[in-house]
Amino acid sequence: MISLNAKIRKELGNKTRGMRNQGQIPSVVYGPGVLNANISVDEKEFRKVFMKAGESSLIELVVDGAKRPVLVNKIQRNPVSDKINLWLMAL
């Protein structure tokens, strides 16, 4: 299983612009029996993992040492800047 590192984030809404400028993707992890979590993922690392795994393969999400299998549920791209928003579904 391919591993992806993430960090819990406190910034919400328009405050995520600074994160995007630093190469981070604001993301959300949700699923049955899981508390929704706002996280940030390194953009370069995510692109590498996504090229290998795609949308249908499990990815091992590592957040603060805790590991959880997730699927990429939705990727949203800004049509002008090509920046990514990401939703991950925990299993």
Secondary structure as GFF3:
##gff-version 3
##sequence-region A 1 91
A	DSSP	beta_strand	2	8	.	.	.	ID=ss1
A	DSSP	three_ten_helix	13	16	.	.	.	ID=ss2
A	DSSP	alpha_helix	17	21	.	.	.	ID=ss3
A	DSSP	beta_strand	24	31	.	.	.	ID=ss4
A	DSSP	beta_strand	34	42	.	.	.	ID=ss5
A	DSSP	alpha_helix	43	53	.	.	.	ID=ss6
A	DSSP	beta_strand	59	63	.	.	.	ID=ss7
A	DSSP	beta_strand	66	77	.	.	.	ID=ss8
A	DSSP	beta_strand	84	90	.	.	.	ID=ss9
###
